[in-house]
Amino acid sequence: MSPRPHSVSLVVTTYNWPQALAVVLDSVRGQRHLPDEVIVADDGSGPDTAALLQTIARDFPVPLRHVWQEDRGFRVARSRNRAIAAARGEYVLLLDGDMVLHPAFVADHLRFARPGAFVQGSRVLTTPAFSQRMLADPRLRPGLWTGGIRRRRHTLRLPPLAALYFHLRGGAPRMVKTCNQGWWRADLLRLNGFDERMEGWGREDEELAWRAWHAGLECRQLRLAGLAFHLHHRERHQGGASPNDVYLAETRARRLTRCERGLDAHLAEFAAHPAPDLREGAARAPAQPLPSAASSRR
């Protein structure tokens, strides 16, 4: 039997949508197998997000850490790298701050963690109307026949069939999205994480996946388990092109395995000054009201 991770860090990216982040963190609270810590990778949100996290931390069941960077445009590669550098878990789950989790999400990912591979999960897409319902009711989850969703097959959790699919579908990167991924932290360190030259929308996740493939890591597809539900929002990009396409093309052409500007730039910072557990300060701070369902996006 393959070894399983002894500890897991859940990294959640966010940018100025505290209403969605509140629902996502509520779904973390309801996990059957809690992560060992949650790190919010914040790409420059305003004070509303920090206030929300202070409130949530008051009774959060595991360490909650906030790794913030200045808002200088879309720098999610750097934001994720800083959170991974701060992480203490042997395994890292990457999640976007608009992905609401099934209660078995963490347990499923840990069950399917394998040395020599990273795991790519799936998502259910929701309409604007159904997303608003989920924001208003954090415990609401769509089912197979629920209206207002797309990719409804991803509402099905069937662990025996998930295991069969998982073992049949390893290989080169495909359908790569960091909204739902599992990585051994040691592999991310070896690859040097995300390429921080990649700013603006797109390709930072696919480029990392190709470096992993060149380094001998399989992309394993997790279906019918590790379920998550994507809250609808206006997309930040138009069309399929990205300014980062040139970096992806370079990685594939040269079969690169490691980026020059990456994760290692942040390791010393968090070794010297670990990201604090917000629960320690929140116990002394007055509670703040949770945000309403309105959203602010780039």
N, C-alpha and C positions, 0 to 999 in steps of 0.2 A: 504493500500500500504506500502511495506517495505521501511524504510528510506534509502536514498541514501547518499553516502559520500559527505561531504562539500568540501573536498580538496583531491588531489591525487598527490603522488610522484611517478615518473617513475624512477626505478633503473635499470641501464644498466651495465652489467658486461663486462669487457674487459681485454685483455692481448695481447699487442704487435701486434695489427692489426688495426692501425689507419685508413687504407683505408676503411675497413668495417665500423668502428665506424662513419666515416664521412657520409657514406650513411645512416646509421641508424638514426643519428641525423638529417639529412636532412628530413627523413620521419617523425620525430617528429615535425619538423617545419611546416609540411603540415597537421597537425591534425586539423580536424573540431572542436574538443574540446581539447584545449591545456591542458597538465598537469600543475599543479601549480608550479612544479619544476622538473628538471632532475638531477639525481645524478649518476655520472659515478663511478661504483665500480671497482677499478683498482687493479688487483692482481699482481702488480709489473712491469708494462710496463716501457720501457725506455723513454727518453725525447721527442721522436717524438709524443707520445700521448699527453703529456702536452702541447706541442707547437700547436698541432692541436686544442685542446680544447680552448686555448687562442684565436686562430684565429676565431673559430666558435662562441665564446662567444661575439664577437664584435657586432653582430646584432641578437643574439639569442632571441626569443620572450619571454622566461621565465627564471627564475634563473637557472643557470647551475653550478653544483658543482662537484668537482673532489675529491673523497675520495680514496687515494692511500695507498698501503702498500708495504713493501719491498718484493722483489721477493725471496721467500724461497721455491719454488716449488708450486705445485697446491694447493692453499688454498682458493678456491672460497667460501667455507662456511664462513670463517672469513671475506673475502672481502664483501660478501653480508650483513653480520651482521653489519659491520661498516657503510655501506651505510644506512641500515634501522635505525640504531641508530641516524644517522645524519638527517634522513628524518623528515619533518614537516607536511606531509600530513596525513589525517585521513585514507586514503586508499593507499596501496602500490602496484604498478604494477611491477612485476619482469620480466626482459627482458634480453636476451643475446645480446652481441654486434655484432652478425651476423644475427639479425632478423630485416628485413625491414618491416615497418608497412603500412597497408592499412590506408587511411585517416580517417576512422571511428574507428580505433583501440581503442583509449582511450574512445570515446563516447560509444562504444559497451560495454566495460568492466564496465563502470560506470552504464550503464543501467542494467546490470546483477549482480551487487554487491548485496549480500544478507547477513544480519546478520546470524551468525551460520554456515557459509560456506566459503570456499575459491574456487576460480574459476580457472579451468584448461583449457587453450586455446589450439589451434592446430597450425600446421605450414605446409607450402608447402615446399618441398625439391627441390632444384635446382641442376642441373648438373654443373660441373666445367665451361663449356663453357658459360652457361646462367648466372652463377654467375659473370663471367668476364664482360659480357654485362651489368649487373646491376651495377657493380662497375664503369664502364665507363659512364653509364647514370643513375644517381641517381633517376630519375623519372620513370624508366622502371619498370613495374609490369607485371607478367605473368597472363594470363587469362586461362579459362577452357581448351581451345584447343591449348594453347601455347606448342611448343616443348621444350624439355630440362627441364621438371619438373616431380616430382613424388608426389603422394598424391594430385592429381589435384582437387579432390572433395573439398579440403580446399581453393580453389580459389573462391568458391561461397559464396556470402553474401546474405542471405535471412532472415532478422530479424524475420518475423512471425514464420517461421519454427525453427529458432534458439530458440525462446522463448518456443516452444512446446518441443523441445529436451531437453532444459535446465531443465524444470520442471519434465521431465520424468527420467532423468539420474543422480539424486543425489545418494550419497552413499559412500562406502568405496573407498580408493584411488585406481586409476588405470590409466595407461598411464601417469604417473606423470613426468613432465619436467618443470623446472623453466625457460625455455626459453620464456614462455608465461603464466604467472599466475597473479592472483589478490588476495590480502589479506587485511583484516582490520589490521591496524598496531597494534591495541590493542590485537588482537589475536596472532600476532607474538611476542609481548612482553610477553604475558601469557605463550606461549610455550618456550620462551627464544630463539627464532630464530633457526638458524642452529647449529648443533653440531660441534664444532670446533675441536673435535678429528678427524674428517673425513677429511683427506688430501689425495691427489691423486684423480684420476678420480672416480666418481660414488657414487651414493646412498644417498648423502646428501639431495637431494630433496625428494626422496621417504621416507627417514627416518623421515623428518619433517612432511610429509603428514600423516604418520601413527601415530605420536604423536598427530596431529590435530584430527584425527579420534577417538583416545582414549579419547581425551578431549571433544568430542561431536560435532566436526565440520565436516560437510559433504564436500566431494569433488564433486563440480558441474562442469559438462563438458560443455564447450562453443564451439559449432560447428555452422557453417554457419554465424558467426559473430566474431569480434575480430581477423581479419585475419592478418597473418604475413608470411613473405617469408624468408626462411633460406638460407643464402649464403653458398655455398659449401666450405668445407675445409677438409684437412686431419684430421682424427680423432686422438685424443690423446691417445686412448687406443686400446688394442687388445683383442678380445674375450669379453665374457659377464661377467667375474669375476671382482671383485673389492676388494681392501684391506679393504674397508669399509663394506663389507658384514657382518662382525661380529657385528658391531654396529647396523645395521638394524635388524639382527636376535635378538639381545638383546632387542631392543625397542619393537618388536612384541611379544616376549615371555613374557616380564614383563609388557606389556601394559603401557609403559612410556608415560607421557604427557609433560615432561619438561626435557631438557638436562642441565647438570651441567656447561659445558663450552660453553657459548653461547653469546647471544646478550647483556646481562646485563653487560658484561665486558667493553663495549664501551660507555655506556650511559653517564657516568660522563664526559668523554673526550669531547663529542660533546655538552653537556650541558654547560660546561665551555668555550669551543672554537668551536662555530658552524662553519660548513663547509662554507667557503665564497662563495658568488656569483661571478663566474669568470668574469661576465660582468663588474664588477666595476674596476678590474685591466686591462681588455682587452681594455677598452676605452682609456687607456694611453699608451698601448704597440703598437709597429709597427706590421702591418699585416704580417703573414707568408704564404708562398704558401701551398696549400693543398697537401697531399701525393698522390703518384701515386697508381696504382691499384695492385702493388705487395704486398704480404702478408708475415708475419712472425708469425709462430705458434709454440707452444711448441711441 
